[in-house]
Amino acid sequence: MTLYPAIVQLLGGASLAGAAASLALLAGLLVPGGRAWLRASLAGYERHVIGWAWGIASIATAGSLYFSEIVGFVPCPFCWYQRYAMYPLVVVLGVGLLRPSARIWRFAIPLPVAGLAIAAYHVALQFQPTLDLVPCEGGVPCSGRYVAVFGFISIPAMAGAAFLMITALLLLLWRLERDSGPDEEA
């Protein structure tokens, strides 16, 4: 447990930086000049974008397993729902790395969007427990927080940042595919 504080601070800081970078990327996708710059900068590097998304999903999966299997935190039902959205992304995006096609975004995008919605509700529930629309059963309260990095980044906030980053990268892939036309499949 001596590495625990460092790991939590690292994940919290990475989540904060990643969320800020994701918002900047999404803003760049909305602005015509930003789209042109992204297109020029990333043309031919679609596999790198898929690799970044896969890396984020892998780190988020490893982080959730670290918290539950090594530290011993018991996941609440909403944590499980977020895991249901994150874990398959490692496989789907991994296939996207092996198969050179930016079209993988079509298969992957529902998972981070759903996960982001669940994580956003879970974070709101942690700050305002009266928002509990669905009773949280299973022995662990969904409004509880095991960690609060910098006073406000909880585990669901970390998951939400990962889902936001993956969503932004998949939207970037969509935009790159749209601007370059459909790629040729063998």
Secondary structure, 3 states (H helix, E strand, C coil): CCCHHHHHHHHHHHHHHHHHHHHHHHHHHHCHHHHHHHHHHHCCCHHHHHHHHHHHHHHHHHHHHHHHHHHCCCCCHHHHHHHHHHHHHHHHHHHHHHCCCHHHHHHHCHHHHHHHHHHHHHHHHHHCHHHCCCCCCCCCCCCCCCCCECCCECHHHHHHHHHHHHHHHHHHHHHHHHHHCCCCCC
